[in-house]
Amino acid sequence: MPDNKLEIATLGGGCFWCVEAVYERVEGVKDVISGYAGGHTKNPTYKDVTSGETGHTEVCQIHFDPSEITYDEILNIFWKAHDPTTLNRQGHDVGKQYRSAVFFHTLEQKKTAVEMKKKLNPLAKKKFQAGIVTEIKPASDFYRAEEYHQQYIAKSS
C-alpha cells in the first residue's frame, strides 16, 4: 500500500498471526503485513524461520496514518498485546523467532521505544516479577511471509 503519508512500525510479539489480528482492528492502521526480520538468512521461508537457525523473528509491518494514530499509540498497544518480559517465547510458541522486538525505522521511533521501555520496566517488574526483554534494533530487511500467513485469523474465522 504505497502512500507517502503513511509510516511503518515493525514489531515482533510472538506469533505474527496474533500481532496481525490485534492491529487489523485499530483505527488509523491501513495495512498489516506478516513477515520475518532481524536475521541473517536472505529470503527465508516459514520453515526456515521456525527451524530457529535464521536469526529472524516473526514480525508484522504495520502501515499507519500518523494523523489518525501516533507511533506512541502503536507501541502502547504493542506493550499490552503480549508479555514483553518473556525471553524468546509467547505462550506456547517457543524459540528466538518468537522474541519480543521493536525494529525502528527512524531515530524518533528509536527514542520513543527506548523511553517507553524504560518507563514501563518498573511496572513490568511489579506485575510479572521480571524486566522487559524486548529488543530495540534498527529495521533492516523485511521479508513478507507466505501468502497463506497474511490475514490468517480473518481467513480462518
Phi, psi and chi 1 to 4 in degrees:
 res  aa     phi    psi   chi1   chi2   chi3   chi4
   1 MET       -   80.4  165.1  178.4  -83.0      -
   2 PRO   -71.7  121.9   19.1  -21.5      -      -
   3 ASP  -155.1  117.3 -170.4  -30.5      -      -
   4 ASN   -62.4  -21.3  -68.4  -23.7      -      -
   5 LYS   -86.2   -9.1   69.0  178.5 -178.4  170.8
   6 LEU   -83.4  149.7  -62.2 -177.5      -      -
   7 GLU  -113.4  165.6  -68.0 -176.3   17.9      -
   8 ILE  -122.9  135.0  -61.9  172.9      -      -
   9 ALA  -118.0  134.7      -      -      -      -
  10 THR  -118.5  115.9  -57.6      -      -      -
  11 LEU  -132.9  139.5  -53.6  172.2      -      -
  12 GLY  -118.7  122.9      -      -      -      -
  13 GLY  -141.4   47.5      -      -      -      -
  14 GLY    99.5 -149.9      -      -      -      -
  15 CYS   -59.4  130.5  172.5      -      -      -
  16 PHE   -65.5  -23.0   46.6   39.5      -      -
  17 TRP   -60.7  -40.9  -62.4  -18.0      -      -
  18 CYS   -71.6  -42.2  -62.5      -      -      -
  19 VAL   -61.7  -46.2  174.5      -      -      -
  20 GLU   -58.1  -45.4  179.8 -176.6   75.8      -
  21 ALA   -61.3  -36.1      -      -      -      -
  22 VAL   -66.5  -51.9  167.8      -      -      -
  23 TYR   -75.5  -22.9  -75.4   98.2      -      -
  24 GLU   -64.4  -18.0  -75.0 -176.3  -26.6      -
  25 ARG   -98.4    1.8  -65.2  179.0  170.7   89.9
  26 VAL   -92.3  127.0  174.2      -      -      -
  27 GLU   -64.3  134.5 -168.0  170.7  -34.0      -
  28 GLY    98.9  -17.5      -      -      -      -
  29 VAL   -85.0  125.3  170.2      -      -      -
  30 LYS  -100.7  -25.9  -56.5  -54.7  179.2 -174.7
  31 ASP  -160.7  144.7 -163.0   15.4      -      -
  32 VAL  -131.0  124.0 -177.5      -      -      -
  33 ILE  -119.9  122.9  -56.8  167.0      -      -
  34 SER   -79.1  142.5  -68.4      -      -      -
  35 GLY  -171.8 -160.0      -      -      -      -
  36 TYR  -131.0  142.2  -43.3  108.5      -      -
  37 ALA  -155.7  162.7      -      -      -      -
  38 GLY    88.9    4.3      -      -      -      -
  39 GLY  -111.8 -167.8      -      -      -      -
  40 HIS  -112.7  -10.3   50.3   79.8      -      -
  41 THR   -86.8  129.3  -58.9      -      -      -
  42 LYS   -78.6  139.0  -61.4  -76.1 -175.3 -159.4
  43 ASN    49.5   54.6  -58.2  -50.9      -      -
  44 PRO   -71.3  153.4   31.5  -37.4      -      -
  45 THR  -101.7  169.3   64.7      -      -      -
  46 TYR   -57.2  -43.1 -178.4   70.8      -      -
  47 LYS   -61.0  -42.1 -175.8  177.2  178.2 -177.3
  48 ASP   -60.4  -49.0  -64.5  -25.5      -      -
  49 VAL   -65.3  -42.3  173.1      -      -      -
  50 THR   -70.2  -11.9   57.8      -      -      -
  51 SER   -70.4  -20.8   75.1      -      -      -
  52 GLY    81.9    4.0      -      -      -      -
  53 GLU   -98.9   -6.8  -59.0  -62.3  -43.6      -
  54 THR   -89.9  -18.7   66.7      -      -      -
  55 GLY    82.1   -7.1      -      -      -      -
  56 HIS   -79.0  156.8  -72.9  -69.2      -      -
  57 THR  -118.0  153.2 -171.1      -      -      -
  58 GLU   -73.9  127.3  -69.4 -170.3   13.0      -
  59 VAL  -135.0  169.2  -62.3      -      -      -
  60 CYS  -124.6  135.8  -76.5      -      -      -
  61 GLN   -94.1  120.7  -89.0 -157.8  -17.5      -
  62 ILE  -107.7  115.3  -59.5  149.0      -      -
  63 HIS   -95.3  119.6  -61.2 -112.1      -      -
  64 PHE  -135.0  155.9   64.1   98.1      -      -
  65 ASP   -94.8  110.2 -175.7  -22.7      -      -
  66 PRO   -66.1  -11.6   23.1  -30.7      -      -
  67 SER   -81.6  -11.9   69.5      -      -      -
  68 GLU  -109.9  -32.9  -63.4  178.4   44.1      -
  69 ILE  -148.9  136.7 -175.1  169.2      -      -
  70 THR   -89.8  163.3   66.0      -      -      -
  71 TYR   -61.4  -37.4 -174.7   69.7      -      -
  72 ASP   -57.0  -44.1  -71.1   49.6      -      -
  73 GLU   -67.5  -38.1  -68.4  168.3  -46.1      -
  74 ILE   -58.5  -45.8  -66.0  -75.5      -      -
  75 LEU   -69.2  -35.7  -74.9 -175.5      -      -
  76 ASN   -59.3  -40.9  -86.1  -37.3      -      -
  77 ILE   -64.3  -44.9  -65.8  165.9      -      -
  78 PHE   -55.1  -49.9  170.1   73.2      -      -
  79 TRP   -63.1  -30.1  -61.2  116.1      -      -
  80 LYS   -86.3  -22.4  -66.7  174.1 -174.7  172.5
  81 ALA   -84.3   -8.1      -      -      -      -
  82 HIS  -150.7  173.6   77.4  -62.7      -      -
  83 ASP   -95.3  102.9  178.7   -6.2      -      -
  84 PRO   -78.4    6.1   31.3  -35.5      -      -
  85 THR  -101.5   -4.5   68.1      -      -      -
  86 THR   -98.6  127.7   55.3      -      -      -
  87 LEU   -83.5  122.6 -175.3   62.3      -      -
  88 ASN    57.8   40.1  -60.0  -29.6      -      -
  89 ARG  -168.0  150.5  104.5  175.4  -82.0  143.3
  90 GLN  -143.3  114.5  -74.4  -62.6  -52.3      -
  91 GLY    59.3 -126.8      -      -      -      -
  92 HIS   -84.2   -7.9  -64.0  -67.5      -      -
  93 ASP   -85.1  117.5  -65.0  -35.7      -      -
  94 VAL  -124.8  136.5  179.5      -      -      -
  95 GLY   137.6  159.3      -      -      -      -
  96 LYS   -58.9  -25.9 -168.0  167.9 -178.8  175.4
  97 GLN   -68.0  -10.0   66.3  -89.5   25.9      -
  98 TYR  -109.4   16.3  -60.3  112.0      -      -
  99 ARG   -67.8  157.8   67.8 -169.9 -179.9  -90.5
 100 SER   -83.0  125.6  177.4      -      -      -
 101 ALA  -152.3  143.5      -      -      -      -
 102 VAL  -117.8  120.4  173.3      -      -      -
 103 PHE  -106.0  106.2  -66.3   97.7      -      -
 104 PHE   -84.0  146.7   59.6   86.9      -      -
 105 HIS  -103.1  -18.4  -66.8  -93.8      -      -
 106 THR  -138.8  162.6   65.9      -      -      -
 107 LEU   -65.2  -30.5  -69.0  178.3      -      -
 108 GLU   -65.6  -41.5 -172.7   61.8   33.5      -
 109 GLN   -62.1  -42.2  -76.2 -172.8   -5.2      -
 110 LYS   -59.2  -49.6  175.9 -176.2 -179.8 -178.6
 111 LYS   -57.6  -46.2  179.9 -178.8  176.1 -158.3
 112 THR   -61.2  -47.2  -60.9      -      -      -
 113 ALA   -63.8  -44.3      -      -      -      -
 114 VAL   -63.5  -45.4  168.5      -      -      -
 115 GLU   -63.7  -41.9  -72.4  175.0   -0.7      -
 116 MET   -66.3  -42.5  -71.8 -178.7   90.1      -
 117 LYS   -59.8  -45.4  179.4  178.7  174.5  179.9
 118 LYS   -61.7  -42.4 -175.8  177.2  178.0 -178.8
 119 LYS   -67.6  -39.5  178.3 -179.0  158.9 -167.3
 120 LEU   -83.6  -18.2  -66.6  172.0      -      -
 121 ASN   -57.1  -46.3 -156.9   41.0      -      -
 122 PRO   -61.0  -36.3  -20.4   29.9      -      -
 123 LEU   -66.9  -39.4  -58.9  171.0      -      -
 124 ALA   -64.2  -42.6      -      -      -      -
 125 LYS   -61.1  -36.4  -73.9 -179.1  179.1  177.1
 126 LYS   -71.7  -45.1 -172.3  173.9 -177.3  177.8
 127 LYS   -76.0  -44.7 -178.6  176.7  179.7  179.5
 128 PHE  -106.6   -3.5  -62.9  108.4      -      -
 129 GLN    59.2   29.7  -71.8   74.6   49.7      -
 130 ALA  -154.7  152.8      -      -      -      -
 131 GLY   -83.5  165.9      -      -      -      -
 132 ILE   -74.6  129.9  -66.2  173.5      -      -
 133 VAL  -108.0    7.8  -63.7      -      -      -
 134 THR   -57.0  127.0  -56.3      -      -      -
 135 GLU   -76.6  142.8  -65.9  178.8   -4.2      -
 136 ILE  -125.5  109.1  -60.2  173.7      -      -
 137 LYS  -135.9  159.0  -66.1 -175.6  164.7 -174.3
 138 PRO   -65.7  142.6    1.0    1.8      -      -
 139 ALA   -66.3  139.3      -      -      -      -
 140 SER  -129.1 -143.1   56.8      -      -      -
 141 ASP   -62.2  134.1  -69.1  -22.3      -      -
 142 PHE  -113.3  131.3  170.5   79.8      -      -
 143 TYR  -116.2  118.0  -60.1   97.9      -      -
 144 ARG   -62.5  133.5 -177.6 -177.3  173.2   96.7
 145 ALA   -70.7  163.2      -      -      -      -
 146 GLU   -54.7  152.3  -63.8   80.7   -7.1      -
 147 GLU   -57.3  -35.4 -164.7   54.3   40.6      -
 148 TYR   -67.2  -13.7   68.7   91.9      -      -
 149 HIS   -86.5  -18.9  -71.4  -62.0      -      -
 150 GLN   -74.4  129.8  -54.6  -55.7  -38.4      -
 151 GLN    50.7   40.3  -69.8   79.8   43.6      -
 152 TYR   -57.5  -49.1 -178.4   82.5      -      -
 153 ILE   -68.0  -40.6  -68.5  176.9      -      -
 154 ALA   -60.9  -40.3      -      -      -      -
 155 LYS   -69.4  -30.0  -69.9  177.0 -170.5  172.9
 156 SER   -87.0   -8.4  -58.9      -      -      -
 157 SER   -79.5      -  -57.1      -      -      -
